[in-house]
């Protein structure tokens, strides 16, 4: 539980640091930088900002001059206030939080890729009966090449097979190299959203040996970027399927579930914990970009309206949207906590 709270606090700190630095960049005074909500337990003033640790650690905020989510009508015309800045400057401040979450995830993946990315070795564990390679491959064979591409780890193999109608394999068996040409078999399986999909297979599974794949800094930057895009894409797709009803509200997890998963992953070692931290960081960034008025995305939406139509959204509408946004977030939090409890019970 301690590891989970530390990670969540760090992610929130990094998110708010993005807002803080972008605010300072455009000349906005930041009055409070708080990790947590509620009663302030510890505060220290550095420069113009009170840096605080508050009682409820599930969140955090920066309070800028002329801006307060609890009072959307608050304004200040002072040159160092949030509301005196142009809509585009405010959007830059709002993008700082999610942007820093994305940056953190990318830097974690980059560091792991350079230090050594744990992956499954391309060594066969089992060969399926009646599969295209049942009589040609066996346990312990190492896949060294697929369609002329050198293989470093097992995760590269399914991607190459999926994109081919005919697969040329280079296989190492003891000291002997065997070259095979295989026609993949198409099966119906399910993706992570439990939807049926077509997948090409040749009928082999990995042996379970873990290796560390090291990348040059240039290749590591590409690997880290691809991993970040994959994470973000899955999260956006999950939100889309939640909105359309393709997946149910019972898939939502709350703070209890996050703490539980983090505690379990922490026991597996530093690399799995770093991967989870990066994933949570991407998740935090994506969720904050949703166009819900209580989130960064909602404020970006208001500022885009002002920038495009050269007028502010009415105070009455802003207050109604903000209250509605908090209601939506509160409902999702309750659903998430309920799901967490039900999972623990069952």
Wavefront OBJ file of the C-alpha trace (Angstrom):
o trace
v 0.000 0.000 0.000
v 2.864 2.383 0.803
v 4.423 1.768 -2.623
v 1.066 2.480 -4.298
v 0.579 5.756 -2.435
v 4.146 6.829 -3.203
v 3.697 6.109 -6.919
v 0.320 7.856 -7.121
v 1.686 10.853 -5.217
v 4.683 11.005 -7.557
v 2.462 10.836 -10.661
v 0.250 13.601 -9.306
v 3.297 15.690 -8.392
v 4.674 15.303 -11.920
v 1.290 16.198 -13.441
v 0.950 19.319 -11.325
v 4.594 20.207 -11.972
v 3.707 20.401 -15.667
v 0.945 22.915 -14.905
v 3.261 24.818 -12.559
v 6.120 25.155 -15.056
v 3.838 26.164 -17.941
v 2.137 28.738 -15.683
v 5.514 30.209 -14.745
v 6.531 30.169 -18.418
v 3.640 32.486 -19.399
v 3.968 34.642 -16.267
v 1.148 33.362 -14.059
v 1.573 33.419 -10.278
v 1.044 30.006 -8.666
v -0.263 30.550 -5.137
v -0.520 26.924 -3.960
v 1.043 23.648 -5.105
v -0.613 20.821 -3.162
v -0.192 17.069 -3.206
v -3.559 15.816 -1.967
v -6.825 17.571 -1.186
v -8.505 18.743 1.997
v -6.783 20.063 5.083
v -3.203 21.172 4.533
v -0.913 19.194 6.827
v 2.455 20.698 5.919
v 3.159 23.884 3.966
v 6.357 25.682 3.050
v 6.467 28.929 1.094
v 9.146 29.066 -1.582
v 9.071 32.232 -3.662
v 5.440 33.134 -4.387
v 4.156 29.569 -3.949
v 2.961 27.633 -0.889
v 4.100 24.002 -1.360
v 1.721 21.804 0.652
v 1.011 18.200 1.590
v -2.714 17.761 2.253
v -4.741 15.189 4.173
v -6.359 13.231 1.305
v -3.539 11.854 -0.912
v -5.783 10.838 -3.855
v -5.122 13.845 -6.053
v -3.503 17.232 -6.030
v -3.703 20.679 -7.556
v -1.983 23.951 -8.345
v -3.968 27.040 -7.478
v -3.098 29.914 -9.774
v -3.922 33.535 -9.187
v -7.379 34.261 -10.596
v -8.331 30.588 -11.015
v -10.276 28.298 -8.667
v -12.286 25.210 -9.707
v -14.514 25.576 -6.644
v -15.451 29.082 -7.872
v -15.487 29.111 -11.703
v -16.636 32.758 -11.718
v -13.453 33.954 -9.967
v -11.424 36.354 -12.096
v -8.485 38.701 -11.728
v -7.278 41.295 -14.195
v -3.787 41.499 -12.672
v -1.101 40.837 -15.303
v 0.190 37.798 -13.366
v -3.240 36.125 -13.085
v -4.499 33.096 -15.026
v -7.601 34.907 -16.307
v -5.586 37.818 -17.731
v -3.769 35.514 -20.150
v -4.902 34.702 -23.685
v -6.910 31.490 -24.291
v -3.891 29.958 -26.074
v -1.618 30.679 -23.092
v -4.178 29.107 -20.747
v -4.395 26.056 -23.034
v -0.601 25.726 -22.830
v -0.839 25.707 -19.020
v -3.635 23.108 -19.129
v -1.705 20.854 -21.513
v 1.313 20.969 -19.191
v -0.119 18.401 -16.758
v -1.069 15.647 -19.227
v 2.026 16.488 -21.280
v 4.306 15.864 -18.308
v 2.531 12.563 -17.604
v 3.223 11.487 -21.189
v 6.821 12.683 -20.901
v 7.322 10.685 -17.689
v 5.996 7.478 -19.283
v 8.231 7.971 -22.312
v 11.322 8.582 -20.141
v 10.595 5.433 -18.095
v 10.292 3.311 -21.246
v 13.421 4.923 -22.706
v 15.428 4.164 -19.550
v 14.292 0.532 -19.459
v 15.036 0.074 -23.167
v 18.602 1.328 -22.691
v 19.180 -0.581 -19.422
v 17.688 -3.829 -20.767
v 14.051 -4.596 -21.612
v 12.899 -7.934 -20.109
v 11.332 -10.059 -22.824
v 10.572 -13.684 -23.595
v 13.395 -15.465 -25.413
v 12.439 -16.680 -28.935
v 12.703 -20.298 -27.773
v 9.813 -22.718 -28.373
v 8.125 -24.228 -25.327
v 5.292 -26.178 -26.946
v 4.126 -27.105 -30.439
v 0.369 -27.547 -30.943
v -0.922 -30.817 -32.337
v -2.227 -30.580 -35.902
v -0.553 -27.189 -36.288
v 1.332 -26.185 -39.494
v 4.678 -26.933 -37.790
v 3.721 -29.948 -35.648
v 6.099 -32.343 -37.450
v 8.834 -29.778 -38.153
v 9.539 -27.894 -34.905
v 9.969 -29.075 -31.334
v 10.512 -27.816 -27.815
v 13.840 -26.028 -27.365
v 14.131 -24.806 -30.954
v 15.156 -21.153 -31.214
v 13.545 -18.886 -33.817
v 16.369 -16.711 -35.134
v 14.757 -15.295 -38.276
v 11.259 -14.621 -39.679
v 10.938 -13.576 -43.334
v 14.574 -12.488 -43.398
v 14.277 -10.348 -40.243
v 16.576 -11.235 -37.344
v 14.650 -12.025 -34.137
v 15.713 -10.773 -30.706
v 12.644 -11.683 -28.628
v 9.423 -13.678 -28.840
v 7.088 -10.668 -29.125
v 8.474 -9.904 -32.608
v 7.332 -13.282 -33.984
v 3.483 -12.994 -33.818
v 3.553 -9.542 -35.478
v 5.540 -10.840 -38.457
v 3.347 -13.939 -38.755
v 0.168 -11.846 -38.612
v 1.328 -9.777 -41.592
v 2.277 -12.749 -43.798
v 0.434 -15.306 -45.897
v 3.642 -17.341 -46.089
v 6.259 -17.415 -43.324
v 9.932 -18.191 -43.885
v 11.496 -19.328 -40.614
v 15.121 -19.610 -39.623
v 15.387 -22.051 -36.714
v 18.387 -22.990 -34.620
v 18.364 -26.545 -33.211
v 21.474 -27.131 -31.142
v 24.209 -26.088 -33.586
v 22.178 -26.718 -36.736
v 20.248 -24.039 -38.696
v 16.970 -25.154 -40.300
v 15.075 -23.086 -42.888
v 11.328 -23.675 -43.219
v 8.461 -22.200 -45.238
v 5.116 -22.305 -43.406
v 1.555 -21.350 -44.346
v -0.074 -19.861 -41.196
v -3.432 -21.054 -39.947
v -6.172 -18.454 -39.286
v -8.133 -18.817 -36.059
v -10.826 -16.788 -34.289
v -9.749 -15.573 -30.871
v -10.545 -12.611 -28.594
v -8.695 -9.356 -27.949
v -8.258 -7.605 -24.583
v -11.759 -6.131 -24.941
v -13.199 -9.655 -25.311
v -14.084 -9.026 -28.961
v -13.668 -11.778 -31.596
v -10.758 -11.198 -33.978
v -8.970 -13.187 -36.683
v -5.380 -14.138 -35.931
v -2.779 -16.041 -37.925
v -0.763 -18.655 -36.054
v 1.736 -21.400 -36.847
v 1.094 -23.268 -33.583
v 4.019 -22.532 -31.268
v 4.231 -21.029 -27.785
v 7.238 -19.630 -25.859
v 9.279 -21.606 -23.380
v 9.137 -18.916 -20.695
v 12.825 -17.989 -20.518
v 13.321 -14.264 -19.835
v 16.140 -12.346 -21.492
v 17.120 -8.671 -21.448
v 17.142 -6.928 -24.802
v 19.423 -3.875 -24.920
v 18.871 -1.103 -27.454
v 21.030 1.748 -28.679
v 19.796 5.182 -27.598
v 18.335 5.827 -31.074
v 16.528 2.474 -31.246
v 15.494 2.809 -27.577
v 13.844 6.159 -28.341
v 11.806 4.505 -31.110
v 10.863 1.530 -28.901
v 9.841 3.864 -26.055
v 7.745 6.007 -28.399
v 5.999 2.964 -29.885
v 5.245 1.613 -26.417
v 3.835 4.983 -25.322
v 1.635 5.230 -28.439
v 0.401 1.662 -27.900
v -0.535 2.401 -24.271
v -2.293 5.659 -25.162
v -4.109 4.004 -28.062
v -5.429 1.173 -25.887
v -6.644 3.623 -23.240
v -8.427 5.809 -25.815
v -9.942 2.686 -27.389
v -11.086 1.468 -23.976
v -12.791 4.807 -23.268
v -14.469 4.718 -26.674
v -15.787 1.203 -26.068
v -16.991 2.217 -22.598
v -18.927 5.150 -24.071
v -20.444 3.036 -26.859
v -21.341 0.240 -24.440
v -19.064 -2.340 -26.063
v -17.616 -2.958 -22.598
v -19.499 -2.530 -19.322
v -19.128 -0.185 -16.362
v -17.972 -3.218 -14.347
v -14.569 -2.850 -16.061
v -13.919 0.498 -14.339
v -11.457 0.365 -11.467
v -11.077 2.857 -8.626
v -8.349 3.804 -6.160
v -8.698 0.563 -4.185
v -8.056 -1.492 -7.320
v -5.085 0.649 -8.322
v -3.540 0.295 -4.854
v -4.134 -3.471 -4.902
v -2.581 -3.965 -8.353
v 0.374 -1.717 -7.524
v 1.094 -3.631 -4.319
v 1.083 -6.938 -6.216
v 3.280 -5.635 -9.024
v 5.723 -4.084 -6.527
v 6.427 -7.580 -5.192
v 7.519 -8.690 -8.695
v 10.481 -6.318 -8.890
v 11.512 -2.867 -10.028
v 11.023 -3.328 -13.802
v 7.358 -4.457 -13.607
v 6.742 -1.604 -11.152
v 8.310 0.893 -13.578
v 6.113 -0.420 -16.405
v 3.002 -0.054 -14.239
v 4.054 3.466 -13.207
v 4.444 4.434 -16.875
v 1.052 2.934 -17.761
v -0.650 4.765 -14.876
v 1.052 7.980 -15.986
v -0.274 7.594 -19.548
v -3.699 6.766 -18.119
v -3.667 9.877 -15.913
v -2.660 12.039 -18.870
v -5.327 10.634 -21.204
v -8.128 10.839 -18.638
v -7.279 14.466 -17.866
v -7.688 15.329 -21.553
v -11.303 14.145 -21.622
v -13.696 17.065 -22.322
v -15.215 16.963 -18.838
v -15.362 20.485 -17.337
v -13.794 19.473 -14.015
v -10.729 18.117 -15.870
v -8.011 19.794 -17.938
v -9.798 18.721 -21.120
v -12.954 20.573 -20.059
v -11.030 23.788 -19.394
v -9.264 23.387 -22.756
v -12.703 23.102 -24.371
v -13.839 26.387 -22.746
v -10.668 28.176 -23.847
v -10.924 26.847 -27.401
v -14.460 28.226 -27.538
v -13.172 31.629 -26.414
v -10.255 31.546 -28.875
v -12.432 30.568 -31.843
v -15.513 32.725 -31.166
v -13.686 35.677 -29.562
v -15.981 35.651 -26.542
v -16.093 33.875 -23.201
v -18.624 31.188 -22.482
v -21.353 32.546 -20.206
v -20.733 32.325 -16.468
v -24.019 30.479 -15.912
v -23.212 27.797 -18.482
v -19.649 27.403 -17.163
v -20.901 26.863 -13.601
v -23.507 24.334 -14.751
v -20.973 22.438 -16.863
v -18.452 22.425 -14.004
v -20.995 21.090 -11.502
v -22.036 18.478 -14.061
v -18.396 17.513 -14.585
v -17.833 16.982 -10.871
v -21.030 14.903 -10.740
v -19.782 12.662 -13.578
v -16.382 12.220 -11.917
v -18.028 11.491 -8.553
v -20.279 8.865 -10.137
v -17.331 7.199 -11.899
v -15.368 7.186 -8.646
v -18.269 5.523 -6.789
v -18.664 2.917 -9.569
v -14.920 2.234 -9.516
v -14.826 1.780 -5.737
v -17.909 -0.476 -5.872
v -16.260 -2.633 -8.579
v -13.045 -2.807 -6.531
v -14.930 -4.006 -3.466
v -16.894 -6.594 -5.467
v -13.662 -7.960 -6.966
v -12.129 -8.294 -3.498
v -15.249 -10.008 -2.126
v -15.355 -12.476 -5.007
l 1 2 3 4 5 6 7 8 9 10 11 12 13 14 15 16 17 18 19 20 21 22 23 24 25 26 27 28 29 30 31 32 33 34 35 36 37 38 39 40 41 42 43 44 45 46 47 48 49 50 51 52 53 54 55 56 57 58 59 60 61 62 63 64 65 66 67 68 69 70 71 72 73 74 75 76 77 78 79 80 81 82 83 84 85 86 87 88 89 90 91 92 93 94 95 96 97 98 99 100 101 102 103 104 105 106 107 108 109 110 111 112 113 114 115 116 117 118 119 120 121 122 123 124 125 126 127 128 129 130 131 132 133 134 135 136 137 138 139 140 141 142 143 144 145 146 147 148 149 150 151 152 153 154 155 156 157 158 159 160 161 162 163 164 165 166 167 168 169 170 171 172 173 174 175 176 177 178 179 180 181 182 183 184 185 186 187 188 189 190 191 192 193 194 195 196 197 198 199 200 201 202 203 204 205 206 207 208 209 210 211 212 213 214 215 216 217 218 219 220 221 222 223 224 225 226 227 228 229 230 231 232 233 234 235 236 237 238 239 240 241 242 243 244 245 246 247 248 249 250 251 252 253 254 255 256 257 258 259 260 261 262 263 264 265 266 267 268 269 270 271 272 273 274 275 276 277 278 279 280 281 282 283 284 285 286 287 288 289 290 291 292 293 294 295 296 297 298 299 300 301 302 303 304 305 306 307 308 309 310 311 312 313 314 315 316 317 318 319 320 321 322 323 324 325 326 327 328 329 330 331 332 333 334 335 336 337 338 339 340 341 342 343 344 345 346
